[in-house]
């Protein structure tokens, strides 16, 4: 089988997003190499590790293109692969998700149909173009035949000033827009994904005029493939016997770059087995409970961190929160709430937090430890950095 070259693209400096857009367009059309967009701001050791793990044939920067020679030579990607997205599991080991042009285009077309977008309508890209969410904004723009506005600065007036019809954001961005009094009706559609949506955010955003559609997906599904709980056209969703969400359809990835072992673990026939727990309600809508690898086992009981976080989000005095497990000799793990208080000088006490959670979840899910922080560490995607949170909780003087 003929392979295709893979170029790492480091979009730094002015016009970075536009360079990725051009390289992506050529990759989708088959007139250029497959691309591996990487964050040029990554620490040099991390960047070097990713390049070695994915073994591109060249590296493209603002200064030009240079041949790359990995320590262990590797073949190119499959002839249908247009994009490799760097992801990592709970262990932090890098995985290169290979996506074909057909999968990316199927996702973009289904997305545009679902939201009722018209040809020529522009998208505002304010998400990193080295993550699948930002890449899909670019793909939708190419399918729509309209150049996107690529701008990472999403201030209160950005939506109206962009002249765009559609935008994709993560909850942190939408929260800041709503709190700043932004006119969310300035765009026709706001796609919201990338992390769990805090209670009240949707109501606040819709009250500010936003037509907000929640999305669920990941790199392996070419981005969001479930909108407001309902799968996109030709996408199937089911819950496996272990409670994990399983997805099938034309949007799925081809495999993990140079890791057939990881590919085999993630696929079950036509299904991609996600790391998320979920349930499908009577209406057929999917509800994501949380990540299977974020389940905390304390005293033999299983606690889904995301469900405790959702309860904490409605607790008086809590502005933001995350929940992690801290190793414990007696309990195995201790449910630990990492809380950003509304008033840093008067954080809610652990007893109040425990009582609030116990009113909504089983008693064993109530946090047994509280860590107060001024802000949560976030990944570039806008999700809480759970590895950093676990390390901080483990190092705290309890």
Protein Blocks (a to p, Z undefined) as FASTA:
>chain_A
ZZddddddddedehklmmmmmmmmmmmnopaccdddddfkbcfklmmmmmmmnopabdcd
fkbccddddfbdcddddfklmbdcddddfkopacdddddfklmmmmmmmmmmmnopaehi
acddfbdfkbfklmmmmmmmmmnopacdddfbdcfklmmmnopabdcddfklmmmmmmno
pafklpmbdcdehiacdehklmmmmmnopacddddddfknnpafbeghiacehiacdddf
kopacdedjkbcfbdehilklmmmmpghjbccdfbdcdddfkopacdfbdfklccceehi
acdfklmmmmmmmpghiabdcddddddfklopacddddddfblklccdfklmmmmmmmmm
cfklpcfbdcddfbdcddfkopacfklmmmmmmmpcZZ
